[in-house]
Amino acid sequence: MQRTIFAVALLVLLSAIASAQIASKYTVLDQKHCKSLKLDPKEDEVDYKGLCTGVGGYKLKVANFDLHQILDLITPAGKTFNVGIDSASYNFLGTKAEWRVKNGKPFALIVRYNLIGPMTNKVSESILVVSKISRLNACVIDQVEGSKTQNAQARKLADRSASRSCKSSE
């Protein structure tokens, strides 16, 4: 009888631990998967805006302009935060965003930016931008340069994002 109670208690404990595990969910960022938004005539350099469904009521807004892409995170309450980079290089987003999720709630976001080298049409560098998400805020905390372990490094930073400071957007 004690063994049965112990086994049941162990199963309950393990299932609670499993449900608290960190997982990844993805949002595709291309124009086929995102809802096109009406362009503002005042923003004549913008040639596309799209709203992509995220996780837990969050959304991502992509804007293309002058060979750059901008990414904003929109909270379930409608607040907007920039979670992209300002780069002197021409840049474009990777094909998907990775949400780090715990108990169904996103707490971090990882997005690839491909940088185009000067005077070429080729990607010269690919970086991962890591942002933290809290109930009241979202901000970029770091970026990871290209390497064989780039994805693992970005996930490690994302998983510890709550204790990281926001990078200033200069």
C-alpha positions as CSV (number, residue, x, y, z in Angstrom):
1,M,0.0,0.0,0.0
2,Q,2.8,2.4,0.9
3,R,4.5,1.7,-2.4
4,T,1.3,2.5,-4.3
5,I,0.9,5.8,-2.5
6,F,4.6,6.6,-3.1
7,A,4.3,5.7,-6.8
8,V,1.2,7.9,-7.2
9,A,2.8,10.8,-5.3
10,L,5.9,10.5,-7.5
11,L,3.8,10.5,-10.7
12,V,2.0,13.7,-9.5
13,L,5.3,15.4,-8.7
14,L,6.8,14.4,-12.0
15,S,3.8,15.6,-13.9
16,A,3.9,19.0,-12.1
17,I,7.6,19.3,-12.9
18,A,6.9,18.4,-16.6
19,S,4.2,21.0,-16.8
20,A,6.5,23.7,-15.5
21,Q,9.2,22.9,-18.2
22,I,10.3,25.5,-20.6
23,A,9.3,24.9,-24.2
24,S,9.7,26.6,-27.5
25,K,6.8,27.7,-29.8
26,Y,7.2,29.3,-33.1
27,T,5.6,32.1,-35.2
28,V,6.2,32.2,-38.9
29,L,7.0,35.8,-40.0
30,D,6.3,35.7,-43.7
31,Q,3.5,37.5,-45.6
32,K,1.6,34.3,-46.2
33,H,1.2,33.6,-42.5
34,C,0.7,37.2,-41.2
35,K,-2.3,39.5,-41.8
36,S,-1.4,42.5,-44.0
37,L,-2.1,45.8,-42.4
38,K,-3.1,49.0,-44.1
39,L,-0.1,51.3,-44.9
40,D,0.0,54.8,-43.5
41,P,0.5,57.3,-46.4
42,K,2.7,59.4,-44.1
43,E,5.1,56.5,-43.9
44,D,6.0,56.5,-47.6
45,E,9.2,54.4,-47.1
46,V,7.2,51.5,-45.6
47,D,6.1,49.0,-48.2
48,Y,4.6,46.3,-46.0
49,K,3.2,45.9,-42.5
50,G,2.0,42.6,-41.2
51,L,0.5,41.3,-37.9
52,C,1.6,37.8,-37.0
53,T,-0.2,35.6,-34.3
54,G,2.1,34.8,-31.4
55,V,1.6,32.9,-28.2
56,G,-0.6,33.6,-25.2
57,G,-2.4,36.5,-26.8
58,Y,0.9,38.2,-27.9
59,K,1.4,39.3,-31.5
60,L,4.3,40.4,-33.6
61,K,4.2,43.3,-36.0
62,V,6.6,43.3,-38.9
63,A,7.3,46.4,-41.0
64,N,9.5,46.5,-44.1
65,F,11.1,49.8,-45.2
66,D,14.1,50.9,-47.1
67,L,15.8,47.5,-47.0
68,H,15.3,47.1,-43.2
69,Q,12.7,45.3,-41.2
70,I,11.4,46.3,-37.8
71,L,9.8,44.0,-35.3
72,D,7.4,45.0,-32.5
73,L,5.8,42.9,-29.9
74,I,2.2,43.7,-29.0
75,T,1.0,42.5,-25.6
76,P,-2.5,41.1,-25.0
77,A,-3.4,44.5,-23.5
78,G,-2.3,46.2,-26.7
79,K,1.0,47.8,-25.6
80,T,3.7,47.8,-28.2
81,F,7.4,47.3,-27.6
82,N,10.3,47.2,-30.1
83,V,12.1,43.9,-30.0
84,G,14.3,44.3,-33.1
85,I,17.6,45.9,-33.8
86,D,18.7,49.2,-35.2
87,S,21.4,48.3,-37.6
88,A,23.6,50.4,-40.0
89,S,23.5,47.3,-42.2
90,Y,20.6,46.4,-44.3
91,N,18.7,43.6,-42.5
92,F,15.8,41.3,-42.8
93,L,14.2,38.9,-40.4
94,G,14.6,35.2,-40.4
95,T,11.6,33.1,-41.3
96,K,10.3,32.5,-37.8
97,A,10.4,33.8,-34.2
98,E,11.0,31.4,-31.3
99,W,8.9,32.0,-28.1
100,R,10.3,30.6,-24.8
101,V,7.2,29.5,-22.9
102,K,6.6,28.3,-19.3
103,N,3.2,27.2,-18.1
104,G,1.7,28.4,-21.4
105,K,3.0,32.0,-21.0
106,P,5.8,33.5,-23.1
107,F,8.7,35.0,-21.1
108,A,11.2,35.5,-23.9
109,L,11.5,35.8,-27.6
110,I,14.4,34.9,-30.0
111,V,14.4,36.4,-33.5
112,R,17.0,36.0,-36.3
113,Y,18.3,39.0,-38.1
114,N,20.3,38.5,-41.3
115,L,22.6,41.4,-42.1
116,I,23.5,42.3,-45.6
117,G,27.1,43.3,-46.2
118,P,28.0,46.6,-47.7
119,M,28.0,46.8,-51.5
120,T,26.7,43.2,-51.8
121,N,23.4,41.3,-51.9
122,K,24.6,38.5,-49.7
123,V,24.1,37.9,-46.0
124,S,27.3,38.8,-44.2
125,E,26.2,38.0,-40.7
126,S,23.3,36.3,-39.0
127,I,22.5,37.3,-35.4
128,L,19.9,36.2,-32.9
129,V,18.2,38.9,-30.9
130,V,17.0,37.9,-27.5
131,S,14.2,39.8,-25.7
132,K,12.6,39.3,-22.3
133,I,8.8,39.6,-21.9
134,S,7.2,40.4,-18.6
135,R,3.6,41.4,-17.7
136,L,4.4,45.1,-18.0
137,N,7.4,45.3,-20.4
138,A,9.3,43.7,-23.3
139,C,12.8,44.6,-24.4
140,V,15.9,43.4,-26.1
141,I,18.4,42.0,-23.6
142,D,21.2,40.7,-25.8
143,Q,22.2,39.4,-29.2
144,V,24.2,36.3,-30.2
145,E,26.7,36.4,-33.0
146,G,26.8,33.5,-35.5
147,S,28.5,30.3,-34.3
148,K,27.8,26.6,-34.2
149,T,26.2,27.0,-30.7
150,Q,24.3,30.2,-31.5
151,N,20.8,28.7,-31.0
152,A,21.7,27.0,-27.7
153,Q,23.4,30.3,-26.5
154,A,20.3,32.3,-27.3
155,R,18.0,29.9,-25.5
156,K,20.2,29.9,-22.5
157,L,20.1,33.8,-22.4
158,A,16.3,33.7,-23.0
159,D,15.8,31.2,-20.2
160,R,17.6,33.6,-17.8
161,S,16.1,36.7,-19.3
162,A,14.1,37.8,-16.2
163,S,17.3,38.6,-14.4
164,R,18.9,40.5,-17.3
165,S,18.7,44.3,-17.9
166,C,17.3,45.8,-21.0
167,K,19.8,47.0,-23.6
168,S,19.4,50.7,-24.4
169,S,18.4,51.4,-28.0
170,E,21.0,53.9,-29.1
